[in-house]
Amino acid sequence: MFNLILFGPPGSGKGTQSEKLIAKYGLKHLSTGDLLRSEIAAQTPLGLEAKSFMDKGQLVPDEVVIGMISSALDNNPNAKGFLFDGFPRTEAQAEALDKLLKLKKTAIHLMLALDVAEAELIKRLLGRGKTSGRSDDTNEEVIKARIAEYHKKTTPVADYYLKFDKVKHIKGEGTVDEIFEVISKEIDGKI
């Protein structure tokens, strides 16, 4: 089983690369946002607990999210591995995820961070905003704030995995296929 965390600021091409990685390596996409919505829709105990926090405008506690990830791992026993998207976002979440994966006799094998210059991210997001209908992609100040928030939140997670030599920075500029080729070489070197 191969477990991968893919990080990248808004506009870095993370979604595009995730789709290609899932297709090539047969990984199960694990988006915490999707997990939350799915558990809530299914009205599972964890979903109902998460909904009660969300209804009050509160963040869903890490233990609840980890519980959902544990269920997803258990529900996919034949998966070749998992692509973690949107999690972990803090060092505490990274530590909790590592403990869970150790219990499941697996681990995070690699964290890939897509690095893209801020000017390029802004250009991409403003371009996407013209066609996506996403209001957060149409305002340059909002975009800059999102990028700053990403760096503030994810730097500690990258620092955590750096201690275990699991972080690789990928230049996220070039064609989709060029970037995917570099990503694939990093994964192939770890599998």
C-alpha positions in Angstrom: 0.0 0.0 0.0 1.3 3.4 -1.0 0.0 6.5 0.8 0.6 10.0 -0.6 -0.1 13.5 0.6 -0.4 16.1 -2.2 -0.1 19.7 -1.2 -0.3 22.8 -3.2 -1.7 26.3 -2.9 -4.9 27.3 -4.6 -4.3 27.3 -8.3 -1.3 25.0 -8.2 -2.9 22.3 -10.3 -3.4 19.9 -7.4 -6.8 18.8 -8.6 -5.6 18.1 -12.1 -2.6 16.2 -10.9 -4.7 14.2 -8.4 -6.9 12.9 -11.2 -3.9 11.7 -13.2 -2.3 10.1 -10.1 -5.5 8.2 -9.2 -5.7 7.0 -12.8 -2.0 5.9 -13.1 -1.4 4.4 -9.7 -4.9 3.2 -8.7 -4.9 5.2 -5.5 -8.1 5.9 -3.6 -8.8 9.7 -3.4 -9.3 10.7 0.2 -10.7 14.2 0.5 -11.7 15.2 4.0 -14.3 17.5 2.5 -15.9 14.7 0.5 -15.6 12.3 3.5 -17.5 14.8 5.7 -20.2 15.3 3.1 -20.6 11.6 2.6 -20.7 10.7 6.3 -23.3 13.5 6.9 -25.4 12.3 3.9 -25.3 8.7 5.2 -26.2 10.0 8.7 -23.5 7.8 10.3 -22.7 8.5 14.0 -19.5 10.3 12.9 -21.4 12.3 10.3 -24.1 13.4 12.7 -21.4 14.4 15.2 -19.6 16.4 12.5 -22.8 18.1 11.4 -23.5 19.2 15.0 -20.2 21.1 15.1 -20.7 22.5 11.6 -24.2 23.7 12.3 -22.8 25.8 15.2 -20.1 27.2 12.8 -17.4 25.3 14.6 -14.5 23.3 13.0 -15.0 19.5 13.1 -12.6 18.2 15.8 -9.5 16.2 14.6 -10.7 13.0 16.4 -13.9 13.0 14.3 -12.1 13.5 11.0 -9.5 10.8 12.0 -12.5 8.5 12.7 -13.8 9.1 9.2 -10.4 8.4 7.7 -10.2 5.2 9.7 -13.6 4.2 8.3 -12.5 5.0 4.8 -9.4 2.9 5.2 -11.4 0.0 6.6 -14.0 0.3 3.8 -11.3 0.0 1.1 -9.2 -3.0 2.1 -8.1 -3.7 -1.4 -6.9 -0.2 -2.2 -3.4 0.1 -3.7 -3.0 3.1 -1.5 -4.5 6.5 -0.7 -4.1 10.0 -1.9 -4.7 12.4 1.0 -6.2 15.7 -0.1 -6.9 18.5 2.3 -5.5 16.6 5.3 -3.5 16.8 7.4 -3.6 20.6 7.7 -1.8 20.9 11.1 1.1 19.1 12.8 -1.3 17.6 15.3 -3.4 16.2 12.5 -0.2 14.8 10.8 0.7 13.1 14.1 -2.8 11.7 14.5 -2.8 10.4 11.0 0.6 8.7 11.4 -0.7 7.0 14.6 -3.8 5.8 12.8 -1.8 4.5 9.8 0.6 2.7 12.1 -2.4 0.9 13.7 -3.4 -0.1 10.2 0.1 -1.3 9.5 0.9 1.3 6.9 2.3 4.9 6.7 2.6 8.0 4.7 5.3 7.3 2.2 5.6 10.7 0.5 4.4 14.2 0.7 4.6 16.1 -2.6 4.3 19.9 -2.5 3.6 21.7 -5.7 5.5 25.0 -5.7 4.2 27.8 -7.9 5.2 31.4 -7.9 2.5 33.7 -6.4 2.2 35.8 -9.6 1.5 32.6 -11.6 -1.1 31.4 -9.0 -2.9 34.8 -9.1 -2.9 34.7 -12.9 -4.2 31.1 -13.0 -6.9 31.8 -10.4 -8.1 35.0 -12.0 -8.3 33.1 -15.3 -10.3 30.3 -13.6 -12.5 32.8 -12.0 -13.7 34.0 -15.4 -15.2 30.5 -16.2 -15.6 28.7 -12.9 -18.3 30.8 -11.3 -16.2 30.8 -8.1 -16.3 34.2 -6.5 -13.2 33.6 -4.5 -11.3 33.3 -7.8 -12.2 36.8 -9.1 -10.7 39.0 -6.4 -6.9 39.4 -6.3 -6.9 40.4 -2.6 -8.9 37.4 -1.7 -6.6 35.2 -3.7 -3.5 36.6 -2.0 -5.1 36.0 1.4 -5.9 32.4 0.5 -2.3 31.8 -0.7 -1.0 33.4 2.5 -3.3 31.2 4.6 -2.2 28.1 2.7 1.5 28.8 3.5 0.8 29.6 7.1 -1.1 26.4 7.7 0.9 24.0 5.6 4.5 24.9 6.4 4.3 23.2 9.8 2.9 20.0 8.2 5.8 20.0 5.7 8.3 20.7 8.5 6.8 17.7 10.3 7.2 15.3 7.4 10.7 16.7 6.6 11.9 15.2 9.8 11.2 11.8 8.3 12.6 12.7 4.9 9.2 12.3 3.2 8.8 15.7 1.6 9.6 16.4 -2.1 9.0 19.9 -3.6 7.8 19.8 -7.2 8.0 22.8 -9.5 4.3 23.2 -10.4 4.9 25.3 -13.5 5.1 24.0 -17.0 2.6 21.8 -18.9 0.4 19.4 -17.0 2.2 16.5 -18.5 5.7 17.8 -17.7 4.7 18.3 -14.1 3.1 14.9 -13.9 6.2 13.3 -15.3 8.3 14.8 -12.4 5.7 13.7 -9.9 5.6 10.2 -11.3 9.4 9.9 -11.1 9.2 10.8 -7.4 6.5 8.3 -6.7 8.2 5.5 -8.8 11.4 6.1 -6.7 9.4 5.4 -3.5 7.2 2.4 -4.6 
